Amino acid sequence: MVICHCFGYTAADIERDVVANTKSTIFDKIISEKKSGGCQCAALNPTGR
């Protein structure tokens, strides 16, 4: 299941990230991209979020 349509992260990606890093670093990456304007959720997410 895709969790982040902008960057293509899936639930499995997040699970692997937690196992590898003891927490998910993906969330931090997404927040950083949103701040720098690299997020296109409204355009890429089928629900518009």
N, CA, C and O atoms as a GROMACS GRO file, in nm:
protein
  196
    1MET      N    1   0.085  -0.117   0.000
    1MET     CA    2   0.000   0.000   0.000
    1MET      C    3   0.090   0.125   0.000
    1MET      O    4   0.184   0.135   0.079
    2VAL      N    5   0.060   0.217  -0.088
    2VAL     CA    6   0.136   0.342  -0.096
    2VAL      C    7   0.091   0.435   0.016
    2VAL      O    8  -0.028   0.461   0.034
    3ILE      N    9   0.188   0.485   0.092
    3ILE     CA   10   0.162   0.578   0.201
    3ILE      C   11   0.185   0.721   0.155
    3ILE      O   12   0.110   0.812   0.191
    4CYS      N   13   0.290   0.740   0.074
    4CYS     CA   14   0.326   0.874   0.025
    4CYS      C   15   0.332   0.870  -0.127
    4CYS      O   16   0.425   0.813  -0.185
    5HIS      N   17   0.234   0.930  -0.190
    5HIS     CA   18   0.229   0.929  -0.337
    5HIS      C   19   0.336   1.019  -0.399
    5HIS      O   20   0.380   0.993  -0.511
    6CYS      N   21   0.377   1.122  -0.330
    6CYS     CA   22   0.480   1.213  -0.383
    6CYS      C   23   0.612   1.141  -0.405
    6CYS      O   24   0.677   1.160  -0.507
    7PHE      N   25   0.650   1.060  -0.310
    7PHE     CA   26   0.782   0.998  -0.312
    7PHE      C   27   0.776   0.846  -0.325
    7PHE      O   28   0.879   0.780  -0.328
    8GLY      N   29   0.656   0.792  -0.333
    8GLY     CA   30   0.638   0.649  -0.356
    8GLY      C   31   0.666   0.558  -0.238
    8GLY      O   32   0.690   0.439  -0.258
    9TYR      N   33   0.664   0.611  -0.117
    9TYR     CA   34   0.688   0.527   0.001
    9TYR      C   35   0.567   0.439   0.029
    9TYR      O   36   0.452   0.483   0.023
   10THR      N   37   0.597   0.315   0.060
   10THR     CA   38   0.492   0.220   0.095
   10THR      C   39   0.500   0.185   0.243
   10THR      O   40   0.596   0.221   0.311
   11ALA      N   41   0.399   0.117   0.292
   11ALA     CA   42   0.400   0.072   0.431
   11ALA      C   43   0.520  -0.019   0.455
   11ALA      O   44   0.582  -0.012   0.561
   12ALA      N   45   0.554  -0.102   0.358
   12ALA     CA   46   0.670  -0.191   0.372
   12ALA      C   47   0.800  -0.112   0.381
   12ALA      O   48   0.890  -0.149   0.455
   13ASP      N   49   0.810  -0.001   0.305
   13ASP     CA   50   0.929   0.085   0.314
   13ASP      C   51   0.946   0.139   0.455
   13ASP      O   52   1.057   0.141   0.509
   14ILE      N   53   0.836   0.182   0.514
   14ILE     CA   54   0.841   0.240   0.648
   14ILE      C   55   0.878   0.132   0.749
   14ILE      O   56   0.956   0.157   0.841
   15GLU      N   57   0.821   0.012   0.733
   15GLU     CA   58   0.855  -0.098   0.823
   15GLU      C   59   1.003  -0.131   0.816
   15GLU      O   60   1.068  -0.150   0.919
   16ARG      N   61   1.059  -0.139   0.694
   16ARG     CA   62   1.203  -0.167   0.678
   16ARG      C   63   1.287  -0.055   0.740
   16ARG      O   64   1.391  -0.082   0.800
   17ASP      N   65   1.243   0.068   0.723
   17ASP     CA   66   1.314   0.183   0.777
   17ASP      C   67   1.319   0.177   0.930
   17ASP      O   68   1.422   0.206   0.990
   18VAL      N   69   1.210   0.139   0.992
   18VAL     CA   70   1.205   0.126   1.138
   18VAL      C   71   1.298   0.015   1.185
   18VAL      O   72   1.369   0.032   1.284
   19VAL      N   73   1.299  -0.096   1.116
   19VAL     CA   74   1.388  -0.207   1.154
   19VAL      C   75   1.534  -0.164   1.140
   19VAL      O   76   1.616  -0.196   1.226
   20ALA      N   77   1.565  -0.092   1.034
   20ALA     CA   78   1.704  -0.053   1.009
   20ALA      C   79   1.751   0.059   1.101
   20ALA      O   80   1.869   0.066   1.135
   21ASN      N   81   1.659   0.150   1.141
   21ASN     CA   82   1.699   0.271   1.214
   21ASN      C   83   1.637   0.285   1.352
   21ASN      O   84   1.658   0.387   1.418
   22THR      N   85   1.564   0.187   1.397
   22THR     CA   86   1.489   0.188   1.523
   22THR      C   87   1.379   0.294   1.528
   22THR      O   88   1.307   0.303   1.627
   23LYS      N   89   1.365   0.371   1.423
   23LYS     CA   90   1.252   0.464   1.404
   23LYS      C   91   1.247   0.495   1.255
   23LYS      O   92   1.343   0.468   1.182
   24SER      N   93   1.138   0.550   1.210
   24SER     CA   94   1.127   0.583   1.068
   24SER      C   95   1.191   0.719   1.039
   24SER      O   96   1.152   0.820   1.096
   25THR      N   97   1.287   0.718   0.950
   25THR     CA   98   1.347   0.844   0.904
   25THR      C   99   1.273   0.897   0.783
   25THR      O  100   1.295   1.011   0.741
   26ILE      N  101   1.185   0.816   0.728
   26ILE     CA  102   1.109   0.857   0.610
   26ILE      C  103   1.022   0.978   0.642
   26ILE      O  104   1.012   1.070   0.560
   27PHE      N  105   0.959   0.980   0.757
   27PHE     CA  106   0.873   1.093   0.794
   27PHE      C  107   0.954   1.222   0.793
   27PHE      O  108   0.907   1.324   0.743
   28ASP      N  109   1.075   1.218   0.847
   28ASP     CA  110   1.162   1.336   0.847
   28ASP      C  111   1.195   1.381   0.705
   28ASP      O  112   1.199   1.501   0.677
   29LYS      N  113   1.219   1.285   0.616
   29LYS     CA  114   1.248   1.317   0.476
   29LYS      C  115   1.128   1.384   0.409
   29LYS      O  116   1.144   1.481   0.335
   30ILE      N  117   1.010   1.333   0.436
   30ILE     CA  118   0.888   1.390   0.378
   30ILE      C  119   0.867   1.533   0.427
   30ILE      O  120   0.838   1.622   0.348
   31ILE      N  121   0.883   1.555   0.557
   31ILE     CA  122   0.866   1.689   0.614
   31ILE      C  123   0.966   1.786   0.552
   31ILE      O  124   0.930   1.898   0.519
   32SER      N  125   1.089   1.743   0.538
   32SER     CA  126   1.193   1.827   0.477
   32SER      C  127   1.158   1.864   0.334
   32SER      O  128   1.174   1.979   0.293
   33GLU      N  129   1.111   1.768   0.257
   33GLU     CA  130   1.072   1.794   0.118
   33GLU      C  131   0.951   1.888   0.111
   33GLU      O  132   0.946   1.975   0.024
   34LYS      N  133   0.856   1.870   0.201
   34LYS     CA  134   0.739   1.960   0.204
   34LYS      C  135   0.784   2.104   0.228
   34LYS      O  136   0.734   2.197   0.164
   35LYS      N  137   0.876   2.122   0.321
   35LYS     CA  138   0.925   2.256   0.353
   35LYS      C  139   0.999   2.320   0.236
   35LYS      O  140   0.993   2.442   0.217
   36SER      N  141   1.068   2.238   0.156
   36SER     CA  142   1.145   2.291   0.045
   36SER      C  143   1.064   2.298  -0.085
   36SER      O  144   1.117   2.335  -0.190
   37GLY      N  145   0.936   2.261  -0.079
   37GLY     CA  146   0.849   2.270  -0.196
   37GLY      C  147   0.851   2.148  -0.286
   37GLY      O  148   0.800   2.154  -0.398
   38GLY      N  149   0.909   2.038  -0.239
   38GLY     CA  150   0.918   1.919  -0.320
   38GLY      C  151   0.800   1.824  -0.310
   38GLY      O  152   0.805   1.713  -0.363
   39CYS      N  153   0.696   1.865  -0.243
   39CYS     CA  154   0.579   1.781  -0.222
   39CYS      C  155   0.468   1.820  -0.319
   39CYS      O  156   0.438   1.938  -0.337
   40GLN      N  157   0.407   1.718  -0.383
   40GLN     CA  158   0.297   1.742  -0.476
   40GLN      C  159   0.177   1.654  -0.442
   40GLN      O  160   0.114   1.596  -0.530
   41CYS      N  161   0.149   1.646  -0.315
   41CYS     CA  162   0.040   1.557  -0.269
   41CYS      C  163  -0.093   1.586  -0.339
   41CYS      O  164  -0.163   1.493  -0.381
   42ALA      N  165  -0.128   1.711  -0.352
   42ALA     CA  166  -0.257   1.746  -0.411
   42ALA      C  167  -0.268   1.697  -0.555
   42ALA      O  168  -0.377   1.664  -0.602
   43ALA      N  169  -0.156   1.693  -0.626
   43ALA     CA  170  -0.157   1.650  -0.765
   43ALA      C  171  -0.141   1.498  -0.780
   43ALA      O  172  -0.201   1.439  -0.869
   44LEU      N  173  -0.063   1.436  -0.694
   44LEU     CA  174  -0.030   1.295  -0.711
   44LEU      C  175  -0.116   1.199  -0.631
   44LEU      O  176  -0.134   1.084  -0.672
   45ASN      N  177  -0.170   1.242  -0.517
   45ASN     CA  178  -0.251   1.155  -0.434
   45ASN      C  179  -0.393   1.151  -0.491
   45ASN      O  180  -0.454   1.255  -0.512
   46PRO      N  181  -0.444   1.032  -0.517
   46PRO     CA  182  -0.579   1.019  -0.575
   46PRO      C  183  -0.687   1.086  -0.488
   46PRO      O  184  -0.791   1.128  -0.540
   47THR      N  185  -0.665   1.098  -0.358
   47THR     CA  186  -0.766   1.161  -0.272
   47THR      C  187  -0.744   1.311  -0.260
   47THR      O  188  -0.823   1.381  -0.197
   48GLY      N  189  -0.637   1.362  -0.321
   48GLY     CA  190  -0.610   1.506  -0.319
   48GLY      C  191  -0.548   1.557  -0.191
   48GLY      O  192  -0.551   1.677  -0.164
   49ARG      N  193  -0.491   1.467  -0.112
   49ARG     CA  194  -0.427   1.509   0.013
   49ARG      C  195  -0.280   1.482   0.012
   49ARG      O  196  -0.211   1.511   0.109
   0.00000   0.00000   0.00000
